[in-house]
Amino acid sequence: MNFRNIPFLIAFFLVQVFYAQSESMLPELPAKGRSMQNIIPTNYKILSKASGDLNGDGYKDIVFAIESPIEKKYVYKHGSDSDTLHINPRVLGIYFGKRNGKFKKVLQSNAFIINRNTPNMDEPFKGLQILPNGDLQIDFYIWPCRECTSWSSHEYLFRFQNKTFELVGYEESIENRVLNEGTSYSIDFQNKTLKMITETRNEDDEREYKEALQKFELDHLKTIQSLGKPFEWEFQQLRI
């Protein structure tokens, strides 16, 4: 272990504990509501919202990501340097529309919509949408700092089946602005395939692409609840 990294690891652990404490203080969303306005708690900020038919019953459903108005701060120290990390707890809410025009809660996650981990990190949550086929797509973008040479985008695809929201697809793209190279991964959990595409430059500064496809075994699909937070599941040498 590199002992110079111990203060950073301790700080990172404390931030995770701080997140967990913040999540536990979040209110329980109402079980029912006539509109998104009377479902979302007062003064909560809407980060992203979408409507569409998630369960194929012909009624409009709603999904939203919101942020608590109660500001949370953590003083982030690394050696002699320090900075303040401003993090407000976030909530993912999913409601199914009913015949009577009301919405019924089917899922609340106080963990999946992540916030920054360090003061210099770019906003990681990039939004959500309901696709025409009813799948729920949630996007993240990870750029640890403005001086960092690489960043990554992540797309989670959930489908309501087996009475829960199962992870059926995942896309990851990694870019390096110094080497001008990139790698992308596309996982189909339903068909159990992983496609990897690498992009490099040859001696003539021409782009070259290599594609590899592999099969894998998976006993059961992950869900929003079983994933907990993004990037904590180790799968095929990726953190999903």
Phi, psi and omega in degrees: 000140175278109187291342176293340181272354183301314178302320179296316181295321178296316179298318180298317179297318180296323177297319179296320176297318179299318177300313182299319178295321179294319181297324182291340181269357181289144181286157175279127178294150181297150181291331181219164176187156181271341180203167178296329182296321180266005174265317183287131181300153181302136176071006174285141180271131177275116179276323179196150179210157179204155176225151182166181182263102182277329187247008173071022180264001178089357180255147182287129176252162179230146176226141179209154171240127184231161182234137181294144177283348181280111184285134177244139181231147174221126178279113186265116183245137176220102185067232180272352181270152177211154178207164182252128178262119179263115182224126174250136180302147183233154184225138170254126180237137178230126181231137175266137176283145181244170182298328182280005179090353179273169177243138180245131181290133176241342180200138169225125176239125178263010186235332192287328179272095188281161175245187180295153174256337180223158182299329184270359183286141176287160178303120185278333184271124184248002174122173179220159178204155173257120183283162181304331179275002178095356178288149177259123179250130179234127187245143175227156179221121185248110173231100188301326181197160182295334180272352183290145186268353181223155178212168183214148174244148186221133182233119177257135180238115180249145178231135179280109178204155184055034176065025178204171179264104183264144178282110182255343180208153179210134178234135177224135179228127182243130181237142175238114186282343177279310179279346183056043180235161180207157176223137178231147179235139176228117184245128173252101184286336178291313181265359175058054177229147177231124178248131179239131178238125177249139179239122180227176176241137179272189183295336179268013180061031177259144181284137177234141182238137175233135182236136178227139180235131179224152176264156176215167178253142179209121184292318181207154181283145173284158177235172176302318182291317184286334175292323182076274177240153173297149172072018178253350179265118177273117184216123179051044179065018174245158174250109188253000000 
